[in-house]
Amino acid sequence: MNCYNDWADDFMNRAIDSVSGRIVEPKILTEDNAWVKRRRYNWDNSSSGGYEITHYWLNMISNRQIDITEQEFENQTQPNL
């Protein structure tokens, strides 16, 4: 295990800094930037046994949900309020 620990000490910080960037300040969540896209799986209990997927925006602070189409889910970066 010492070999791994030596490698991790040398390279983990470098990897974090170069790939994703290090967070140096806390991210403040407001109602304006609390939107995330989600999928909802609606299972069909009939004999077909399938399911339907619906897409929506969710505000993590207010719990407001806005239904959107699959195309909007793939293309939108912010909800249309």
trRosetta pair geometry for C-beta under 8 A, 3 or more apart (Angstrom, degrees):
i j d omega theta_ij theta_ji phi_ij phi_ji
1 4 5.6 -52 -161 37 50 112
1 5 6.2 50 145 -21 75 105
2 5 5.5 -55 -146 38 36 113
2 6 6.2 39 155 -21 68 104
3 6 5.9 -54 -151 34 29 111
3 7 6.5 27 151 -17 63 107
4 7 5.6 -58 -150 38 32 111
4 8 6.0 31 154 -21 69 108
5 8 5.6 -52 -141 37 30 111
5 9 6.3 35 157 -22 63 103
6 9 5.9 -52 -150 32 29 112
6 10 6.7 20 155 -13 61 109
7 10 6.0 -67 -155 40 30 107
7 11 5.9 -22 169 19 69 118
8 11 6.7 -79 -128 54 22 81
8 12 4.8 20 -170 -29 70 124
9 12 7.2 -8 -77 21 11 105
10 14 7.5 -18 144 2 56 124
11 14 5.4 -66 -151 45 46 114
11 15 5.8 47 155 -26 80 106
12 15 5.7 -55 -146 34 30 111
12 16 6.4 28 157 -17 65 105
13 16 5.8 -52 -146 36 33 109
13 17 6.2 28 157 -16 65 110
14 17 5.9 -60 -147 40 28 109
14 18 6.1 9 163 -7 65 115
15 18 6.3 -67 -140 44 25 98
15 19 5.7 3 174 -4 67 120
16 19 6.7 -63 -126 43 18 96
16 20 6.3 -47 -159 50 57 96
16 21 7.8 -60 156 77 67 8
16 22 5.8 65 135 -77 107 90
17 21 6.9 33 -153 -119 39 33
17 22 5.6 -22 -97 -24 68 108
23 26 7.7 64 157 -99 118 30
23 27 7.1 -64 -149 -32 131 97
29 33 6.5 -133 -143 85 53 96
29 34 5.3 74 -177 -88 100 98
29 60 7.0 -56 -175 82 139 120
29 61 6.6 169 140 -62 108 113
30 33 5.4 64 52 26 83 91
30 34 6.6 -139 86 -28 34 99
30 61 7.5 -42 163 -31 25 158
31 34 5.7 -51 -132 20 28 123
31 59 6.5 25 -158 -172 74 129
31 61 4.9 -107 -96 68 70 143
31 62 5.9 50 -133 -27 109 112
34 59 5.1 67 99 -164 104 72
34 60 4.5 -125 178 45 104 86
34 61 4.5 60 101 -9 177 100
34 62 7.6 128 86 8 138 79
35 57 5.3 -10 -164 -175 107 111
35 58 7.1 146 -150 75 56 39
35 59 5.6 -32 -89 -93 67 68
35 60 7.8 -160 -82 -3 18 81
35 78 6.7 91 73 -145 149 61
35 79 5.3 -137 -153 -5 152 112
36 57 7.3 149 75 -156 31 62
36 58 5.5 -25 64 62 82 91
36 60 6.3 47 4 -42 113 109
37 55 6.8 -5 -173 -172 99 100
37 56 7.6 162 -153 89 58 34
37 57 6.0 -42 -98 -100 60 62
37 58 7.8 137 -120 16 13 80
37 68 7.8 -59 -132 47 100 139
37 73 5.7 130 -169 -146 133 81
37 76 7.5 141 -82 79 129 101
38 55 7.4 162 86 -154 46 56
38 56 5.7 -22 64 68 90 80
38 57 7.6 126 18 -124 81 15
38 58 5.0 23 0 -7 128 123
39 53 5.6 -18 -169 -166 110 106
39 54 7.3 146 -161 77 58 42
39 55 5.7 -31 -104 -100 66 69
39 73 7.6 64 -80 -150 85 152
40 53 7.0 146 73 -158 49 54
40 54 4.7 -17 59 63 103 92
40 55 7.6 -169 17 -79 79 22
40 56 6.5 21 -12 11 114 114
41 51 5.4 3 -174 171 92 137
41 52 7.7 147 -159 76 47 41
41 53 5.8 -23 -101 -101 62 74
42 51 6.1 155 78 -166 48 78
42 52 4.5 -18 62 62 107 91
42 53 7.5 -172 19 -81 79 23
42 54 6.5 44 -15 -5 116 105
43 51 4.9 -37 -106 -104 50 102
44 48 5.9 -12 113 74 135 100
44 49 6.5 162 85 -150 91 7
44 50 4.9 17 37 67 131 65
44 51 5.9 -158 2 -87 84 39
44 52 6.9 81 -46 -13 105 90
45 49 7.8 19 -137 -104 24 53
46 49 7.3 -121 79 -43 55 42
53 70 7.6 68 101 -89 109 111
54 67 6.5 -41 174 -138 115 103
55 67 7.3 105 83 -161 55 60
55 68 5.1 -61 106 75 101 84
55 69 6.8 25 54 132 121 13
55 70 5.7 138 -8 -90 139 49
55 72 7.1 170 102 74 134 90
55 73 3.9 -75 -173 -67 156 136
56 65 5.0 14 163 -173 138 98
56 66 6.0 158 -163 76 83 42
56 67 4.9 -45 -99 -101 98 46
56 68 6.0 148 -108 15 36 80
57 65 6.9 157 79 -154 55 48
57 66 4.4 -1 50 53 105 100
57 68 6.2 67 -21 -18 88 124
57 76 7.9 -69 -70 107 119 141
57 79 4.1 40 -114 -82 178 127
58 63 7.3 -23 -167 -146 90 42
58 64 7.5 159 -153 81 44 48
58 65 5.5 -11 -101 -102 71 78
59 62 4.6 6 105 48 130 91
59 63 6.6 -61 77 -2 81 10
59 64 4.4 23 27 47 122 90
59 65 7.7 -134 15 -65 75 39
60 63 7.7 28 -148 -74 20 51
66 79 5.3 104 56 -155 149 136
66 80 7.8 -170 158 59 151 66
66 81 7.8 -112 -73 -99 158 59
68 72 3.9 -114 177 91 114 132
68 73 5.6 146 101 -57 117 75
68 76 6.8 -87 -161 16 158 147
68 79 7.6 -131 -58 -124 132 87
69 72 4.7 98 52 8 76 101
69 73 6.9 -129 100 -8 43 87
70 73 5.3 -50 -150 32 35 119
70 74 6.6 31 153 -17 65 104
71 74 5.9 -56 -151 36 32 108
71 75 6.2 0 161 3 67 117
72 75 6.2 -75 -136 51 28 93
72 76 4.9 16 179 -19 74 122
73 76 7.0 -33 -97 32 14 101
76 79 6.8 62 157 -91 140 38
76 80 7.4 -95 -131 -25 137 87
